[in-house]
């Protein structure tokens, strides 16, 4: 059996998002069909569409999404029909080596993120005999999608869908980059490069952890102004200005942490981040792109610096997503302020252009039915 759904798809890297109708199979064993109401517009989807990151094509975009469980396959136990859910862009099976040791962000079930293929080798989206994958085996830029139950996290019914969609990727990725991956502690100095959807949450995480100085570097004035709303103590347009400030304020000890959350990773930002951390300092790389680490080993050895990659902010989605929503409900985490503008599905290309033009912290697609 199958149904029809409207979705934003990319047929070939470099081509714009296209709105089309697809056939969607019913959920199989341990799978769930979700009726999506909101989808966050993460930069990662733009990387896929531009061809900066490898992805099997054609693909249904979107890996931040929230909605209601519409149907379940055999054996599903995590959710039931009618539950409000947010999708985790990395599933959490709860039983692999990584899930069982508190590293759900590295779950083995995330292995097909770049193909959109289910573990049995099949797909759920189709059109004229062609199989479409869903980004991260989700495809949230669609009215409906079939996903693994491992990708579903139940949420309270009173959380707005546009807010819930953001905690499937951008919020925990940024917040966790500071709190978990970097391990920011009270009184420290933290420099964050890039204050978009992920960087703004790294700012929130660093402030929540008690950093004395939360320094933001971003060339866009709007983003620098918004960073102060999220807890930045100082903002600068250039890395050079930030380095001068940090050197003076810390009496030459430099920063404890640098977190890279720029839209596109590049060589200079890596060099700048390494140079701004002092003895035993850590650079946490969350951004993706084409940057390379090309530094003399003395940069690491002499000051005992560290560089740490981070995916999903080293969060455990089954625990951290509900925790972040709880902090939102008590006013300790700003999520409404992240949503700069809402778009219809048909306006997905304009939404990404606005993101690239520095107009949005986070755009959200509100999906009509």
C-alpha positions in Angstrom: 0.0 0.0 0.0 1.1 3.6 -0.5 -0.1 7.2 -0.3 0.8 10.5 -2.0 2.8 13.3 -0.3 4.1 16.7 -1.5 7.7 17.1 -0.8 10.8 19.3 -1.6 13.3 17.2 -3.5 16.7 17.6 -5.1 17.3 15.5 -8.1 20.9 16.5 -8.8 23.5 18.4 -6.9 23.5 22.0 -7.9 19.9 22.0 -8.9 17.3 24.0 -6.9 14.8 22.3 -4.6 11.7 21.2 -6.5 8.2 20.7 -5.1 6.7 17.5 -6.4 4.3 14.6 -5.4 5.8 11.3 -4.4 4.4 7.9 -3.6 5.1 6.9 0.1 5.0 3.3 1.2 3.3 2.3 4.4 5.6 1.7 7.4 7.2 -1.7 7.7 8.3 -3.4 11.0 9.7 -1.0 13.5 8.9 2.0 11.3 6.6 4.9 11.8 4.7 7.3 9.5 4.8 10.9 10.6 2.5 13.7 9.5 5.0 16.7 9.6 3.8 20.1 10.5 7.2 21.9 10.7 10.7 21.4 9.4 13.8 23.4 10.3 16.0 24.7 7.5 19.5 23.6 8.5 22.6 24.6 6.6 23.4 20.9 6.1 20.5 20.5 3.6 22.0 23.4 1.6 25.4 21.7 1.6 23.7 18.6 0.1 21.8 20.7 -2.5 24.9 22.6 -3.5 27.0 19.4 -3.8 29.4 20.4 -0.9 28.5 17.1 0.9 28.0 13.7 -0.7 24.4 12.4 -0.9 22.7 9.8 -3.0 20.3 11.5 -5.4 17.4 12.0 -5.8 16.7 13.0 -2.2 13.8 14.4 -0.1 15.3 17.2 1.9 15.0 18.0 5.6 16.4 16.4 8.7 14.8 18.7 11.4 11.1 18.0 11.7 8.2 17.7 14.2 4.7 16.3 13.8 2.3 13.6 14.8 2.6 9.8 14.5 0.1 8.9 11.8 0.7 5.1 11.5 3.1 2.5 13.0 4.5 -0.8 11.6 4.7 -4.1 13.4 6.7 -4.2 16.6 6.9 -0.5 17.3 7.2 0.2 21.0 8.8 3.7 21.3 5.7 5.7 20.1 2.1 5.2 19.2 -0.4 6.8 16.8 -1.3 10.3 17.9 2.0 11.0 19.7 3.7 14.3 19.1 7.3 13.6 18.1 10.5 15.3 17.0 12.8 13.4 14.7 16.5 12.9 15.7 18.7 13.2 12.7 20.9 10.4 14.1 18.7 7.5 15.3 19.3 6.0 18.7 18.7 2.3 18.8 19.6 2.0 22.5 21.4 -1.3 22.1 24.6 -0.8 20.0 28.0 -0.4 21.5 27.7 3.4 21.3 24.2 3.8 22.6 24.9 1.4 25.5 27.9 3.5 26.5 26.2 6.9 26.5 27.2 7.9 22.9 23.8 7.9 21.2 25.1 10.5 18.7 27.4 7.8 17.3 24.6 5.1 17.0 25.4 2.5 14.4 21.9 2.9 12.9 23.0 6.3 11.6 25.1 4.5 8.9 22.7 5.3 6.0 22.4 9.0 6.6 24.0 9.8 3.2 21.9 7.4 1.2 18.4 7.6 2.8 18.2 3.9 2.5 16.6 1.7 5.1 18.6 -1.1 6.7 16.8 -3.7 4.4 18.2 -1.9 1.3 14.9 -0.4 0.2 13.4 3.1 0.1 9.9 4.5 1.0 9.6 7.4 -1.4 9.1 6.7 -5.1 8.2 8.5 -8.3 7.7 6.8 -11.7 9.8 3.8 -10.7 12.6 5.9 -9.2 13.5 5.5 -5.5 14.0 8.7 -3.5 16.0 8.6 -0.3 15.1 10.8 2.7 18.0 13.0 4.1 19.3 11.1 7.2 16.6 8.5 6.4 14.0 11.2 7.4 13.0 13.6 4.6 11.2 16.2 6.7 10.5 18.5 3.8 7.4 16.5 3.1 3.9 16.3 4.3 4.4 12.7 5.4 7.4 10.5 5.8 8.2 7.0 7.0 11.1 6.8 9.4 12.6 4.3 11.9 11.1 4.3 15.3 14.7 4.8 16.5 14.5 8.3 15.0 11.4 9.3 17.0 11.4 11.2 20.3 8.0 11.8 22.0 7.5 15.3 23.1 4.8 17.1 25.2 1.7 18.1 23.1 2.0 21.8 24.2 5.3 22.4 22.5 4.8 24.3 19.2 5.9 22.2 16.2 8.1 25.0 14.8 10.0 25.0 18.1 10.1 21.2 18.5 11.6 20.8 15.0 14.7 22.7 16.0 15.7 20.3 18.8 16.2 17.5 16.3 19.5 19.0 15.1 20.5 22.6 15.4 19.7 23.3 19.1 21.4 20.2 20.6 24.3 20.4 18.0 25.2 23.9 19.1 24.3 23.6 22.8 26.0 20.3 23.2 29.1 21.5 21.3 29.7 23.9 24.3 28.3 21.8 27.1 29.3 18.3 26.1 31.9 18.2 23.4 33.9 21.2 24.7 33.0 20.7 28.3 32.8 24.5 29.1 33.1 25.2 32.8 32.2 28.2 35.0 34.5 31.2 34.7 36.1 30.2 31.4 36.6 32.2 28.2 34.9 30.8 25.1 35.2 32.1 21.5 32.5 31.0 19.1 33.0 31.4 15.3 29.7 31.8 13.5 26.4 32.8 15.1 23.8 31.2 12.9 21.4 28.5 14.0 24.0 26.2 15.5 26.4 28.9 16.7 23.6 30.8 18.6 22.9 27.6 20.6 26.6 27.1 21.3 26.4 30.6 22.8 23.4 29.6 24.9 25.3 26.4 26.0 28.4 28.3 27.0 26.5 30.9 28.9 24.4 28.1 30.6 27.6 26.4 31.6 28.8 29.5 33.4 31.4 30.9 31.0 32.7 34.3 32.2 33.3 35.5 28.6 31.3 34.3 25.6 32.9 35.9 22.6 31.3 35.7 19.2 32.9 36.3 15.8 30.6 36.8 12.9 30.8 39.3 10.0 27.0 39.8 10.0 25.8 42.6 12.3 22.3 41.1 12.7 23.8 37.8 13.9 26.1 39.6 16.3 23.2 41.5 17.8 21.2 38.3 18.2 24.1 36.6 19.8 23.8 39.0 22.7 20.2 38.0 23.1 21.4 34.4 23.5 24.1 35.2 26.0 27.2 36.5 24.2 29.2 39.0 26.3 31.2 40.4 23.5 30.9 40.3 19.7 33.3 41.1 16.9 33.1 41.2 13.1 36.6 39.7 12.6 38.8 37.1 14.2 41.6 39.6 14.5 39.5 41.9 16.7 38.4 39.0 18.8 42.0 37.9 19.3 43.1 41.3 20.4 40.3 41.5 22.9 40.9 38.0 24.3 44.6 38.5 24.6 44.1 41.8 26.6 41.2 40.6 28.8 42.9 37.3 29.8 46.4 38.9 30.4 47.8 36.8 27.6 46.5 33.5 28.9 44.1 33.3 25.9 40.8 31.4 25.7 39.9 28.1 27.2 37.8 27.0 24.3 37.1 27.9 20.7 34.0 26.4 19.0 33.7 26.5 15.2 30.1 26.8 14.0 30.5 28.8 10.8 28.3 28.0 7.8 31.1 26.6 5.7 34.4 25.4 7.3 37.6 26.8 5.9 41.3 26.9 6.6 41.5 30.3 8.1 38.9 29.8 10.8 40.7 26.6 11.9 44.0 28.5 12.2 42.3 31.4 14.0 40.6 29.1 16.5 43.9 27.2 17.3 45.7 30.5 17.8 43.2 31.9 20.2 43.2 29.1 22.7 45.9 29.0 25.4 47.5 26.3 27.4 45.4 23.1 27.6 42.9 24.9 25.4 40.5 23.0 23.1 39.1 23.7 19.6 35.8 22.0 19.0 34.9 21.7 15.3 31.2 21.4 14.6 31.1 23.1 11.2 31.4 21.2 7.9 33.0 22.3 4.6 36.4 22.1 3.0 38.8 23.4 5.7 42.0 21.6 6.4 44.2 21.5 9.5 47.6 22.5 8.4 49.6 23.5 11.5 53.0 22.7 12.8 52.8 20.1 15.6 54.4 22.6 18.0 51.0 24.4 18.0 49.6 21.4 19.8 52.6 20.2 21.8 53.9 23.3 23.3 50.6 24.5 24.7 49.0 21.0 25.0 46.2 22.2 22.8 43.5 19.8 21.6 41.2 19.7 18.6 37.9 17.8 18.9 35.4 17.0 16.3 31.7 17.0 17.3 28.5 15.6 15.8 25.1 16.3 17.3 27.0 18.2 20.0 27.9 14.8 21.6 24.4 14.7 22.8 22.3 11.7 23.7 19.0 12.5 21.9 16.7 10.4 24.0 17.9 12.2 27.1 19.0 15.6 25.9 16.1 16.5 23.6 13.5 16.3 26.4 15.9 18.0 28.7 16.3 20.9 26.3 12.6 21.3 25.9 12.2 21.3 29.6 14.7 24.1 29.9 12.7 25.9 27.2 9.4 25.5 29.2 11.1 27.0 32.3 12.5 29.9 30.4 16.1 28.9 30.7 16.6 28.2 27.0 15.6 30.6 24.2 14.0 28.8 21.3 11.3 31.2 20.1 14.0 33.8 19.4 15.8 31.4 17.0 12.9 31.4 14.5 13.5 34.4 12.3 11.0 33.6 9.6 8.5 31.0 8.6 8.1 29.7 5.1 5.7 27.6 3.0 7.1 24.5 1.4 7.0 26.2 -1.9 9.3 28.9 -0.6 12.2 26.6 0.4 14.6 28.0 -2.2 13.9 31.6 -1.0 14.4 30.4 2.6 17.8 29.1 1.9 18.8 32.2 0.0 17.7 34.3 3.0 20.0 32.0 5.2 22.9 32.5 2.8 22.3 36.3 2.8 22.6 36.4 6.6 18.9 37.3 7.2 18.0 34.3 9.3 19.1 32.7 12.5 16.8 29.8 11.6 14.1 29.6 9.0 11.3 27.1 9.5 9.0 25.5 6.9 5.4 25.3 8.1 3.9 22.3 6.2 0.3 22.6 5.0 -2.0 19.7 4.5 
